[in-house]
Amino acid sequence: MELSGLKNEVIKNRSGDKMYNLIRRLYPIPRSITGDGVRKTLDIISGINPLTIHEVPRGTKVFDWEIPPEWNIKDAWIKNSRGEKIVDFGKSNLHVLNYSVPVKKKVNLKELKEHLFTLPDYPDWIPYRTSYHNPDWGFCMTYNQFKELKEEEYEVFIDSTLEPGHLTYGEYFIQGKSNDEVLISCHICHPSLSDDNLSGIVVSTYLALLLGKLKLQYSYRFLFIPGTIGSIMWLSRNEDKTNRIKHGLVLTLLGDKEKFHYKRSRKGNAEIDRIAEYILKQSGEEYGLMDFYPYGYDERQYCSPGFNLPVGRLSRAVHGKFPEYHTSADNMEFVHPEKLAGSLSLILDIFNLIESNKTYLNLNPKCEPQLGKRGLFKKIGGQKETEEYQMALLWVLNMSDGANSLLDIAIKSKIDFGMIKTAANSLVKVNLLKEKPL
């Protein structure tokens, strides 16, 4: 099977439903940048694709950063003076400030409020907040819960640990004909957030499953890593591999109803940037394009000036630009099986073009060769498809000087990439073209 045929697999195998069900399975797990929640998540993914699991010890220097202590949590709650739980970690793992230090004490209302986080504009939603590098404790609750607090004594309890431990991440590698790599990166550090975190995980998981069935030109490296510290850590440990990365995508926010958004790499005109834009244009759907800026997800690490890798970011919604972002409203109702399947299909189109986008050399570059005697020009013209194919032949011959890829030719000629590729294949068969080595 060719990569182009995998889109039918997505539909036939109901991949959207499978990805949605995987989100449902992963949703309750309390994840952070370290800890057993990450390990449990990677273990579940390994049941679909056998990941290589890495453990990096606390205190390991990774460029200007250091691997933090490992954080785990078992339980947490706030009780009022009658012993009633008014906030319960067992009902939502967003209720606890992520990376909270352990605490068990009685506090008055004034002190409690200093450790509470709410969303007054969305009074029924719980915010997601973190404190990775500033030791503290805290709770997140709905604003409606907050308004009901009375002047009384409260008991707060967070059963968490911060210990030496490790940072854990997963890697899945598919060896292609070439050692040149396509990098696919998703973050695994958020707790119960379906779109921001889990959609990227499940699309990456099923993408790896599909690609693993094929013989590919490029090698593909999938990273399941905690955000920011994970990509910094991976880059610091794998500098010798980064020169192999020819294309890359950070995948996130792929299950909501928004249009697609592609954020260009720092280079701005890398091949992955041009391919993603071309595929989005060809999709017939609404989409948005963004130039690189040094904020967001792990693309900002891959595109830091010391690496400047050709890595873009694909999402539907844009982080921080929709109200459900980092709240309990990013739940199972916010993501949709058909949107997950549509995202997977679009990425397959991008990778199909990456695999197909070759550069050729014209073996008969002095004037046009006689195509009729080689059976490439029809004796009777006038059919639109025939005329487009014949124009594709001429464009490919003229532009194949070793400096233009098939994508370059498709863009310049305004002829569909598939037709340009077909023309190139025909010219190779009659020894008028040869592929330029990578």
FITILUM-704124 format. One line per 4 residues: number of its first residue (from 1); for each residue x, y, z of N, C-alpha, C. Coordinates in steps of 0.02 Angstrom, whole numbers. Layout:
BEGIN
NUM = X,Y,Z,X,Y,Z,X,Y,Z | ...
***
This chain:
BEGIN
1 = 42,-60,0,0,0,0,44,63,0 | 23,113,-40,58,177,-40,28,223,13 | 66,274,30,43,321,81,-22,354,62 | -31,368,-3,-92,401,-27,-154,359,-14
5 = -145,293,-8,-202,249,4,-224,246,76 | -186,275,121,-202,269,192,-264,310,212 | -282,360,171,-341,399,187,-403,355,187 | -404,306,142,-460,259,141,-460,216,204
9 = -400,200,229,-394,162,291,-425,200,349 | -414,266,350,-442,307,404,-517,301,407 | -548,302,347,-622,297,343,-645,226,358 | -613,177,323,-635,108,329,-629,81,400
13 = -575,99,434,-563,74,501,-592,118,557 | -631,168,537,-663,213,586,-611,240,635 | -556,267,607,-501,292,649,-523,349,694 | -571,389,670,-596,444,712,-626,418,777
17 = -666,366,772,-697,337,832,-644,306,877 | -594,273,847,-541,242,887,-500,294,924 | -485,349,890,-447,403,923,-488,434,979 | -553,444,967,-597,472,1018,-600,427,1079
21 = -605,362,1068,-608,315,1124,-542,312,1162 | -486,323,1126,-421,326,1160,-418,389,1204 | -445,444,1180,-448,505,1221,-489,490,1284 | -546,457,1275,-588,440,1332,-549,399,1384
25 = -507,354,1361,-468,312,1406,-413,351,1442 | -383,399,1407,-328,438,1436,-351,497,1478 | -413,519,1467,-438,581,1497,-433,583,1573 | -449,529,1610,-450,535,1683,-380,535,1715
29 = -327,519,1678,-261,509,1707,-232,577,1729 | -210,583,1792,-179,645,1815,-106,650,1791 | -96,687,1737,-30,695,1708,3,760,1730 | 69,761,1724,107,823,1733,170,816,1690
33 = 220,857,1702,281,852,1662,324,792,1683 | 308,764,1741,342,703,1765,290,660,1801 | 309,599,1819,268,560,1864,233,500,1834 | 197,465,1877,165,403,1857,109,412,1807
37 = 77,472,1806,25,485,1757,53,484,1686 | 114,511,1678,148,508,1613,164,436,1595 | 189,398,1644,207,328,1630,146,287,1610 | 90,298,1645,29,261,1629,5,279,1558
41 = 9,343,1541,-10,365,1474,33,332,1421 | 99,332,1431,144,302,1382,135,227,1378 | 117,196,1434,105,124,1434,44,107,1391 | -7,148,1394,-67,136,1354,-51,146,1280
45 = -13,199,1263,6,210,1193,49,153,1168 | 92,126,1212,135,70,1192,96,8,1175 | 34,3,1197,-8,-53,1177,-30,-49,1105 | -22,10,1074,-38,20,1003,25,23,962
49 = 74,61,984,141,64,953,192,52,1007 | 238,5,997,288,-10,1050,338,46,1058 | 324,91,1105,369,148,1116,433,127,1150 | 486,164,1136,546,160,1177,539,211,1233
53 = 540,188,1295,530,232,1353,597,253,1381 | 606,317,1391,668,345,1419,654,377,1487 | 700,369,1533,695,401,1599,757,445,1610 | 746,509,1621,801,556,1631,801,578,1704
57 = 855,567,1741,855,580,1813,846,654,1830 | 813,666,1886,806,733,1914,875,764,1923 | 880,828,1908,943,863,1915,988,862,1854 | 969,823,1803,1008,821,1741,1007,890,1708
61 = 1065,915,1691,1069,980,1657,1051,971,1584 | 1005,1012,1560,985,1011,1489,987,1083,1464 | 1045,1100,1434,1059,1170,1416,1052,1214,1479 | 1010,1266,1476,1006,1312,1532,955,1290,1586
65 = 927,1230,1576,875,1204,1620,901,1144,1659 | 859,1121,1705,876,1062,1745,812,1022,1754 | 818,955,1747,759,912,1757,734,921,1828 | 669,937,1837,643,952,1904,630,888,1943
69 = 613,894,2007,592,835,2046,531,803,2014 | 523,738,2026,465,703,2000,405,715,2046 | 348,732,2016,288,748,2054,235,694,2044 | 207,670,2099,151,624,2097,99,646,2148
73 = 37,629,2134,-18,649,2179,-68,591,2185 | -91,580,2246,-140,527,2259,-209,554,2272 | -213,609,2309,-279,635,2329,-272,708,2350 | -328,743,2351,-328,813,2374,-400,835,2384
77 = -411,878,2433,-478,905,2444,-476,966,2490 | -531,1002,2489,-544,1056,2537,-608,1037,2574 | -606,1039,2641,-666,1026,2681,-686,1089,2718 | -751,1099,2724,-776,1156,2764,-778,1136,2838
81 = -804,1180,2879,-802,1169,2952,-847,1111,2973 | -892,1089,2929,-936,1032,2944,-906,966,2918 | -844,970,2891,-812,910,2866,-834,889,2797 | -870,932,2762,-895,916,2694,-842,936,2643
85 = -830,892,2595,-783,908,2541,-817,957,2493 | -788,1016,2487,-815,1065,2439,-774,1067,2375 | -714,1039,2377,-673,1029,2317,-642,960,2325 | -645,921,2270,-623,851,2274,-583,833,2211
89 = -519,819,2221,-475,798,2166,-502,736,2131 | -537,694,2168,-565,633,2139,-618,647,2087 | -648,705,2088,-699,723,2038,-670,757,1977 | -614,793,1986,-578,824,1929,-506,836,1949
93 = -460,809,1910,-389,820,1927,-366,891,1910 | -410,931,1881,-393,1002,1870,-400,1042,1935 | -432,1013,1985,-445,1049,2047,-381,1068,2085 | -326,1033,2071,-264,1047,2108,-214,1084,2064
97 = -183,1135,2091,-128,1169,2057,-75,1117,2040 | -62,1108,1976,-15,1056,1955,54,1070,1983 | 83,1020,2013,149,1022,2047,144,1053,2116 | 83,1052,2146,76,1076,2215,119,1036,2263
101 = 149,1071,2310,184,1037,2364,131,1006,2410 | 149,955,2450,100,925,2495,80,974,2550 | 19,969,2572,-5,1012,2625,-61,977,2663 | -63,987,2727,-119,964,2769,-123,1013,2828
105 = -173,1057,2825,-176,1109,2876,-246,1139,2878 | -260,1177,2931,-323,1213,2936,-308,1287,2924 | -351,1319,2885,-340,1388,2866,-405,1427,2871 | -398,1493,2880,-458,1535,2877,-472,1554,2804
109 = -527,1587,2793,-548,1603,2724,-498,1647,2689 | -470,1696,2725,-422,1742,2694,-361,1705,2667 | -334,1659,2707,-275,1621,2685,-294,1574,2628 | -352,1543,2633,-373,1497,2580,-378,1533,2513
113 = -407,1593,2513,-416,1629,2450,-350,1645,2416 | -296,1651,2455,-230,1664,2426,-204,1605,2385 | -237,1548,2391,-216,1487,2357,-270,1460,2310 | -317,1502,2290,-371,1480,2246,-368,1514,2178
117 = -389,1478,2127,-389,1504,2059,-458,1490,2028 | -487,1542,1997,-554,1537,1968,-556,1573,1901 | -614,1568,1868,-626,1603,1804,-692,1641,1809 | -690,1703,1835,-752,1741,1843,-793,1749,1779
121 = -759,1752,1722,-796,1760,1658,-832,1696,1637 | -811,1640,1664,-842,1575,1648,-853,1539,1714 | -905,1558,1750,-912,1538,1821,-923,1464,1834 | -938,1424,1782,-949,1353,1792,-888,1311,1771
125 = -835,1343,1750,-776,1307,1726,-720,1308,1778 | -681,1255,1779,-622,1251,1822,-560,1268,1780 | -518,1314,1803,-457,1329,1764,-403,1275,1775 | -357,1271,1729,-298,1228,1736,-238,1273,1748
129 = -205,1264,1806,-148,1306,1823,-90,1263,1847 | -29,1287,1838,31,1249,1856,79,1293,1896 | 123,1259,1933,176,1294,1970,238,1249,1971 | 266,1236,1912,321,1188,1905,384,1211,1942
133 = 400,1275,1937,465,1299,1961,461,1346,2020 | 401,1352,2049,391,1396,2106,352,1357,2159 | 386,1326,2207,352,1282,2256,295,1318,2291 | 235,1288,2284,175,1319,2313,121,1265,2315
137 = 66,1280,2347,8,1236,2344,-52,1278,2324 | -101,1245,2295,-160,1282,2275,-214,1237,2247 | -274,1267,2241,-332,1232,2214,-365,1275,2160 | -395,1242,2112,-434,1275,2060,-507,1254,2069
141 = -551,1302,2063,-623,1287,2072,-663,1331,2026 | -727,1316,2019,-770,1360,1981,-782,1425,2020 | -796,1478,1985,-809,1541,2018,-873,1537,2060 | -921,1497,2036,-983,1488,2075,-968,1454,2142
145 = -921,1406,2143,-900,1376,2206,-867,1428,2251 | -825,1469,2220,-788,1520,2257,-836,1568,2292 | -889,1588,2257,-936,1636,2285,-974,1609,2345 | -978,1543,2350,-1015,1512,2406,-972,1504,2469
149 = -908,1520,2465,-864,1512,2524,-885,1561,2579 | -885,1536,2641,-906,1577,2698,-847,1588,2745 | -856,1636,2790,-806,1650,2841,-807,1594,2893 | -765,1545,2881,-761,1489,2928,-692,1457,2920
153 = -679,1405,2959,-616,1370,2955,-621,1314,2903 | -568,1306,2864,-566,1255,2812,-505,1209,2824 | -511,1147,2804,-455,1101,2805,-434,1087,2733 | -370,1096,2720,-344,1083,2653,-296,1024,2656
157 = -300,981,2604,-259,921,2604,-238,906,2532 | -173,902,2522,-145,881,2457,-94,826,2471 | -111,765,2450,-67,708,2460,-23,699,2398 | 30,740,2395,75,739,2337,146,728,2361
161 = 189,710,2314,260,701,2329,302,736,2276 | 357,764,2298,409,792,2254,474,758,2273 | 496,711,2232,553,668,2248,604,668,2191 | 665,644,2204,716,644,2151,690,617,2084
165 = 671,554,2079,636,527,2021,666,542,1953 | 621,543,1903,641,551,1833,590,590,1793 | 612,615,1736,567,638,1683,562,581,1633 | 501,563,1613,489,506,1570,463,530,1502
169 = 488,501,1448,459,516,1382,463,454,1338 | 423,455,1284,420,399,1238,441,420,1168 | 469,371,1133,495,383,1066,476,323,1022 | 455,337,961,438,284,913,472,301,847
173 = 511,255,821,552,269,762,535,220,707 | 523,246,647,512,205,588,570,218,540 | 609,167,526,667,174,481,644,172,409 | 661,224,371,646,226,300,707,208,259
177 = 701,216,194,758,202,150,816,249,165 | 799,311,182,849,362,197,854,372,272 | 911,395,295,919,414,365,893,484,379 | 875,521,326,844,586,336,776,577,370
181 = 759,622,416,702,610,460,647,662,453 | 586,639,467,529,682,480,514,676,555 | 511,732,590,499,733,662,426,750,675 | 394,709,717,325,722,739,327,726,815
185 = 304,782,843,311,795,915,243,814,944 | 226,783,1001,166,803,1038,182,805,1113 | 145,846,1150,158,852,1222,110,807,1261 | 134,780,1316,97,729,1354,87,750,1427
189 = 93,813,1442,99,835,1512,35,863,1543 | -17,872,1504,-78,902,1531,-124,849,1560 | -160,864,1613,-208,815,1640,-271,812,1597 | -330,820,1626,-392,808,1590,-410,865,1543
193 = -374,870,1488,-388,919,1435,-389,880,1370 | -447,875,1338,-456,831,1281,-422,856,1218 | -429,920,1204,-402,947,1141,-329,967,1148 | -316,1005,1201,-248,1029,1213,-209,975,1250
197 = -180,929,1212,-141,876,1240,-163,811,1209 | -224,788,1227,-244,720,1207,-257,713,1133 | -284,764,1099,-295,757,1027,-229,748,990 | -178,786,1010,-112,778,978,-82,709,991
201 = -93,683,1052,-67,617,1069,-100,563,1026 | -166,565,1021,-200,510,986,-190,514,910 | -187,575,882,-173,580,811,-103,556,796 | -54,574,838,14,550,829,17,474,834
205 = -20,446,881,-20,374,892,-46,336,831 | -102,358,804,-130,324,746,-93,340,682 | -63,398,679,-19,414,622,40,366,621 | 71,354,679,127,307,683,105,236,664
209 = 45,217,687,19,151,671,11,141,596 | -16,192,561,-26,188,489,39,189,451 | 84,234,469,148,239,433,191,177,443 | 183,145,500,223,85,514,208,27,467
213 = 154,31,429,136,-22,381,171,-15,314 | 205,42,304,229,59,237,305,57,231 | 328,51,170,398,63,154,405,136,134 | 443,173,172,446,246,164,515,269,143
217 = 516,326,108,579,355,88,615,384,148 | 579,425,187,607,457,247,599,411,307 | 640,422,358,629,393,423,585,440,464 | 545,412,508,497,452,547,510,442,621
221 = 518,498,657,531,495,729,474,530,766 | 439,491,807,383,518,847,407,528,919 | 395,588,946,413,604,1014,350,618,1054 | 341,583,1110,288,594,1158,321,621,1221
225 = 321,687,1228,364,720,1278,324,772,1318 | 345,786,1379,315,842,1415,333,908,1382 | 286,955,1382,297,1019,1348,356,1058,1375 | 390,1093,1332,447,1137,1346,507,1098,1373
229 = 504,1076,1435,562,1041,1463,577,977,1424 | 526,946,1395,537,885,1357,575,896,1293 | 556,946,1254,592,960,1191,662,986,1205 | 669,1028,1258,736,1052,1277,780,992,1295
233 = 752,947,1334,789,887,1355,808,844,1294 | 760,832,1249,774,789,1191,828,820,1147 | 824,884,1135,874,918,1094,943,916,1126 | 945,923,1192,1010,923,1226,1043,855,1223
237 = 1002,802,1221,1029,734,1220,1039,706,1150 | 1014,743,1100,1015,716,1032,1039,766,980 | 1085,810,1001,1110,859,953,1139,827,890 | 1169,768,899,1200,734,842,1149,709,791
241 = 1084,705,810,1032,681,765,996,738,729 | 1004,800,754,962,854,727,977,871,655 | 1038,857,631,1053,872,561,1017,825,513 | 987,772,540,949,726,497,877,749,487
245 = 854,796,529,784,817,527,773,865,468 | 737,841,418,725,881,357,656,913,357 | 611,884,396,542,910,401,518,894,472 | 472,935,498,445,920,564,379,954,576
249 = 337,922,617,273,950,637,262,941,712 | 242,993,745,215,989,813,139,984,805 | 109,933,837,38,920,828,1,932,894 | -51,972,890,-92,988,949,-158,1017,928
253 = -208,1015,972,-273,1047,960,-303,1025,893 | -312,960,885,-333,933,820,-402,901,822 | -440,910,877,-505,878,880,-564,924,886 | -552,990,885,-607,1038,893,-637,1056,825
257 = -685,1101,825,-721,1118,764,-693,1178,726 | -638,1206,750,-609,1264,716,-577,1243,649 | -564,1292,607,-527,1279,545,-454,1263,561 | -418,1234,513,-348,1219,524,-307,1283,526
261 = -255,1281,568,-205,1335,571,-135,1304,566 | -95,1332,522,-26,1309,517,20,1367,536 | 66,1353,582,116,1402,603,182,1383,570 | 208,1429,531,270,1416,494,330,1407,541
265 = 380,1374,515,443,1368,551,478,1436,554 | 529,1441,593,568,1503,598,597,1522,530 | 614,1472,490,641,1485,423,589,1521,379 | 526,1504,389,472,1538,353,457,1509,285
269 = 509,1482,250,499,1455,183,529,1385,177 | 532,1350,234,557,1281,232,509,1239,191 | 533,1182,167,491,1140,125,427,1119,161 | 431,1105,226,372,1086,263,321,1144,264
273 = 345,1206,267,300,1263,266,263,1268,200 | 299,1257,145,269,1263,79,223,1204,65 | 242,1145,89,200,1086,79,135,1093,119 | 139,1114,182,79,1121,223,32,1173,193
277 = 60,1229,170,17,1280,139,-16,1254,76 | 22,1218,35,-5,1191,-28,-62,1142,-12 | -52,1096,34,-104,1047,51,-166,1081,80 | -157,1131,122,-214,1167,149,-253,1202,93
281 = -218,1232,45,-252,1264,-11,-291,1213,-52 | -260,1154,-63,-292,1102,-103,-350,1070,-66 | -353,1076,0,-405,1042,38,-474,1070,25 | -477,1133,3,-542,1164,-9,-576,1189,55
285 = -543,1179,112,-570,1202,176,-541,1270,194 | -575,1304,239,-548,1366,268,-486,1349,309 | -437,1393,309,-378,1382,349,-345,1448,365 | -298,1447,412,-260,1506,430,-186,1491,430
289 = -146,1539,411,-73,1533,411,-44,1585,458 | 6,1565,497,38,1610,544,113,1607,534 | 145,1665,535,218,1666,536,243,1644,604 | 305,1622,606,334,1599,669,338,1656,720
293 = 324,1641,782,337,1686,838,360,1643,896 | 402,1669,940,436,1628,990,395,1614,1052 | 333,1591,1042,290,1572,1098,244,1518,1072 | 217,1478,1117,170,1426,1096,190,1359,1123
297 = 199,1311,1079,216,1243,1098,290,1229,1083 | 307,1166,1074,378,1148,1069,411,1169,1004 | 373,1194,956,405,1220,895,455,1275,913 | 443,1311,967,489,1366,984,557,1341,1008
301 = 560,1279,1032,624,1249,1051,660,1222,988 | 622,1185,947,652,1158,886,676,1214,839 | 641,1271,843,659,1328,800,701,1380,835 | 729,1364,894,774,1411,926,835,1422,882
305 = 867,1480,885,918,1497,835,977,1449,832 | 992,1414,888,1047,1367,886,1032,1304,848 | 967,1291,835,947,1232,796,914,1253,731 | 864,1298,735,830,1325,676,806,1268,630
309 = 773,1219,660,750,1161,622,688,1178,581 | 677,1142,526,617,1154,485,556,1120,516 | 532,1148,571,476,1118,608,421,1170,613 | 362,1153,587,303,1196,594,255,1166,644
313 = 199,1199,653,147,1175,699,80,1172,665 | 46,1116,672,-21,1108,644,-72,1100,700 | -125,1140,696,-179,1135,745,-244,1154,710 | -297,1148,745,-360,1179,723,-366,1246,761
317 = -393,1245,821,-394,1307,861,-322,1328,876 | -314,1390,896,-249,1418,914,-247,1427,989 | -193,1403,1020,-188,1405,1093,-199,1475,1121 | -238,1479,1174,-250,1543,1207,-300,1588,1171
321 = -326,1565,1114,-371,1608,1074,-443,1584,1077 | -458,1535,1120,-527,1512,1126,-541,1503,1201 | -602,1517,1222,-616,1521,1294,-605,1455,1331 | -614,1398,1298,-608,1333,1331,-536,1314,1346
325 = -488,1351,1318,-417,1336,1326,-397,1333,1400 | -365,1279,1420,-341,1269,1489,-397,1276,1540 | -454,1246,1524,-510,1245,1571,-544,1177,1567 | -588,1164,1616,-626,1102,1616,-674,1096,1558
329 = -686,1151,1521,-729,1148,1462,-695,1114,1403 | -629,1105,1407,-593,1065,1357,-601,992,1377 | -662,967,1366,-680,901,1390,-699,855,1332 | -730,799,1347,-747,751,1294,-798,778,1245
333 = -837,829,1265,-885,858,1219,-854,910,1172 | -793,930,1188,-760,982,1148,-724,952,1087 | -710,887,1089,-677,855,1032,-726,809,997 | -713,795,933,-760,759,891,-724,708,847
337 = -750,647,843,-717,595,804,-703,615,732 | -751,648,700,-742,666,630,-688,718,621 | -678,762,670,-624,812,665,-556,779,676 | -553,731,722,-490,694,731,-472,657,666
341 = -522,625,635,-509,589,572,-488,637,517 | -520,696,514,-502,745,464,-431,771,473 | -410,779,536,-342,800,550,-292,747,528 | -306,684,545,-262,629,525,-256,625,449
345 = -312,633,414,-311,630,341,-269,686,311 | -276,747,339,-237,804,312,-163,792,322 | -144,766,380,-72,754,393,-46,700,346 | -87,649,332,-66,598,283,-54,630,215
349 = -96,678,196,-85,714,133,-19,751,134 | -3,783,190,60,819,196,119,771,189 | 115,714,223,170,666,221,175,632,153 | 119,622,121,120,594,53,158,640,6
353 = 148,705,13,183,753,-29,257,756,-11 | 272,752,54,343,749,75,378,690,42 | 345,632,43,374,572,14,381,577,-62 | 335,614,-94,332,617,-167,371,674,-197
357 = 388,724,-156,417,785,-182,492,776,-197 | 505,752,-257,574,739,-278,598,794,-325 | 662,796,-335,693,842,-382,727,801,-437 | 718,824,-499,743,785,-556,791,826,-598
361 = 828,790,-639,873,819,-690,849,798,-758 | 842,847,-803,824,834,-873,885,805,-908 | 877,745,-936,933,712,-970,940,733,-1043 | 893,774,-1067,896,799,-1136,878,874,-1134
365 = 921,915,-1103,902,983,-1086,907,1033,-1144 | 937,1014,-1200,946,1061,-1255,887,1057,-1302 | 841,1103,-1293,777,1105,-1329,732,1048,-1308 | 668,1053,-1327,620,1002,-1308,635,936,-1343
369 = 632,881,-1309,638,816,-1342,574,800,-1381 | 578,756,-1428,520,736,-1468,480,686,-1427 | 424,711,-1400,384,669,-1355,337,622,-1393 | 317,642,-1452,270,600,-1491,298,531,-1505
373 = 361,529,-1526,390,463,-1543,400,419,-1482 | 396,449,-1424,401,410,-1362,332,393,-1333 | 280,411,-1370,212,395,-1349,184,439,-1294 | 215,497,-1283,194,541,-1229,147,597,-1252
377 = 143,610,-1315,97,660,-1341,43,624,-1381 | -20,639,-1367,-75,609,-1403,-79,639,-1474 | -96,598,-1521,-102,623,-1591,-160,670,-1599 | -215,658,-1562,-274,700,-1566,-284,734,-1499
381 = -281,800,-1499,-288,838,-1437,-358,861,-1426 | -366,911,-1385,-431,942,-1373,-464,922,-1309 | -441,867,-1278,-470,847,-1215,-433,882,-1158 | -471,911,-1112,-440,951,-1060,-388,912,-1020
385 = -405,850,-1001,-358,810,-961,-295,796,-1000 | -302,782,-1065,-243,768,-1107,-200,830,-1112 | -232,888,-1122,-194,950,-1129,-158,967,-1065 | -190,957,-1008,-157,972,-944,-98,925,-933
389 = -105,862,-951,-51,814,-944,8,833,-988 | -8,853,-1050,46,872,-1096,82,935,-1073 | 43,983,-1044,75,1042,-1016,118,1023,-956 | 95,975,-916,134,952,-859,201,923,-882
393 = 200,884,-936,262,857,-964,311,912,-982 | 286,965,-1015,329,1019,-1036,356,1058,-976 | 314,1070,-927,336,1106,-867,391,1066,-831 | 379,1001,-822,428,960,-787,494,959,-824
397 = 492,951,-889,554,951,-928,591,1017,-921 | 555,1072,-927,587,1137,-927,616,1156,-859 | 582,1135,-805,602,1157,-738,649,1108,-703 | 659,1049,-733,700,998,-699,774,1009,-714
401 = 800,1060,-680,871,1077,-688,909,1062,-624 | 878,1024,-580,910,1007,-516,897,1057,-461 | 866,1114,-477,854,1166,-428,780,1171,-407 | 736,1139,-445,665,1144,-432,635,1075,-415
405 = 599,1072,-361,564,1010,-343,498,1006,-380 | 466,948,-376,400,941,-407,350,990,-377 | 356,1004,-312,312,1054,-281,323,1122,-311 | 387,1141,-321,402,1205,-353,368,1210,-421
409 = 372,1155,-459,343,1154,-526,267,1159,-522 | 236,1123,-475,163,1125,-468,139,1195,-450 | 175,1228,-405,156,1295,-384,164,1344,-442 | 219,1341,-477,232,1388,-531,185,1378,-590
413 = 172,1314,-607,130,1298,-665,55,1302,-649 | 38,1300,-585,-32,1297,-563,-66,1233,-586 | -27,1182,-597,-53,1115,-613,-49,1072,-551 | -100,1032,-539,-104,990,-479,-41,948,-471
417 = -19,944,-408,42,906,-394,38,835,-419 | -21,803,-412,-28,734,-435,-15,727,-509 | -37,776,-548,-25,774,-621,49,786,-636 | 81,831,-599,152,843,-608,192,780,-591
421 = 173,746,-538,207,685,-519,198,631,-572 | 138,624,-599,125,575,-652,168,590,-713 | 173,654,-731,214,673,-789,287,655,-777 | 311,669,-716,381,653,-701,393,578,-705
425 = 347,538,-679,355,465,-682,358,442,-755 | 316,472,-798,316,453,-869,382,470,-902 | 410,527,-884,473,549,-915,532,507,-890 | 528,484,-828,580,439,-803,579,374,-841
429 = 520,348,-857,513,283,-892,544,284,-961 | 544,343,-994,573,347,-1062,643,378,-1060 | 674,379,-1000,743,400,-991,755,473,-1011 | 704,516,-999,714,588,-1010,728,625,-944
433 = 716,592,-888,729,621,-822,765,570,-779 | 803,596,-732,829,553,-678,823,591,-613 | 811,553,-560,803,585,-495,869,611,-469 | 868,671,-443,928,700,-412,936,669,-342
437 = 994,644,-325,1003,614,-259,991,666,-204 | 964,641,-147,952,686,-90,1018,713,-63
***
